[in-house]
Amino acid sequence: MAKFKISEKIARPDFSKIGVRQFTSNQTKNQISHWLHSALTDNFMIGFIILWVVPLVLITGYSIFNFNSLPDQIPLFYSRKWGEGQLAARGYVFVPVAGSFLLGIFNFCLGINFHPSEKVLSYLFAGTAVIISALTAITTFNIINLIK
């Protein structure tokens, strides 16, 4: 096999001149602290967090309260053809709530990241989490009441 030598004519790039920098753990903690302080002192973000959590808590409690009255299989996958393909085990009633929770966490992390510089964008991320949470609660409530 041929061995390649690094030519002396080719200079290695110096990343310090173009602004690439490495964060130390202390700098990272300070940046995250700044983002959280900026977002959690904003009343709109606190309101969005409350409006995101309340429907998820309510529908989770409602699902737990009515879990024993549900049949063994519930219609959950409405995008599939009519019949057996739409049915899932009754434990799957918590899947939409868990998905909405995880998507909300992701949106709020993005929103908190952008909050110090782009407040409108962070409000859009937070508002999307609230809308998804509300629609998930309505859908899960209707699925439980449909077969209860």
N, C-alpha and C positions, 0 to 999 in steps of 0.2 A: 504494500500500500504506500502511496505517496504521502509524504508529510508536507504540510503547508507551513511556511514560515510567515510570520507577520512582518510585513514590509516596514522598514524604518521610515519610509516616506509618508505612510498613513498615520496621521495623528489621532490619538484617542479623543473622543469628545469630552469636553468639560461641561458637565451639566449645571454647574453652579452659575454659569454665565447666562443661561436661558431661564432661570427661575425655578428649576425643579428642586424641590427641597424635601427632606425627610422630616417627619414629625417625631418628636420624642413622645413618650407616653404622657409626660406632664403637659406638653402642648396640646395633645389630643384631649386630655381630660379638661383642660381649660376651654377648648373650643366647644366640646359637648356641653359643658356647664354654661357657656355663653348662650348656646342655642336654646337650652332648656329654660334658662332664666328669661330669655326674650319671649319665648312662646307661652310659658306658664304665667307670665304677668299680664298677658293680653286677655281681656275678658271675652273676646270673641272665641279664642281658642279653647278656653275653659268651657264656654257654652257649647261648642262643637263636641268636646269630649263628653260632656254630660248627655247631650242629645244622641251621641253614638252609643253610650253604655246603657242607658235606660231601656231602649227597646230590646237589646240583647238580654239583659237581666230579666225583663218581664216575660219574654217568650221562652227563655230557658226554664224559669219557674213554672210557667204554664205547661210546658212540655213534660217536666218532671211530675207535676201534679196529675196530668192526664195520661201518663205513660202506661199504667196498668190497664186502662180502658181501651187502649189502641189494639187493633187486631195484630196478628203475627206479621202481616205484610201490609205496607202502606204505599199508596201511589206517590212516587217522588220524582221519577224521571219522565217528565211530560214531553220531552223532546223525542222520546222513542215511540215506536208504533203502539197503538192501543192494545192493551192486554197484559200478558205476563212480563213483557219487557219494561213496563213502567213501575213494577212493584219492587220494593226493597224491604229488608227486615225493619221492624219498628225501631230498632236502635239507630237507624239512619236518620231519624227525625232531627238529630242533633248536628248532622253534617252541614246543613246550610248555615246554622248559627255559628259553628266553628269556622267555616269559610269566611263568613262576614267578619268575625272577630279578627282572623289573621289578616284579611285584606285591610281592615281598619287600622291595625297595628302598623302595617306597611305604609298606608297613606299618612298616618300621623307622624311616623318617622320622617317621611319625605317632607311633610309640611313643617315640622320642627326644624329640619335642616335648612329649608329655604326661608324660614320666617324672618330672620334678621334683615335680609336684603329684599325679598320678594313677598310681601305680606299677602297680596292678592292671590298669588299662586299657592301659598300655604293654606289660605282660606278655601280655595277650590279643592285641594286635596282633602281637607277636613270635611268640607261639605259633601264630597263624594262618599266618604265613609259614613256620614250620617244618613244619606239617601239609601245607600246599600243596606245599612242596618235596619232602617224602617221598612224597606221593601222585603227584606228577609223575614222580619217579624210578621208582616202582613201575610206573606206566603205561607209560612209555617203555621200560623194561626188558622188560616183557611184549610190547610191540609188536615190538621187535627180535627177541626170542626166538620169537615166533609165526611169523615168516617167515624166520628164519635157517636 
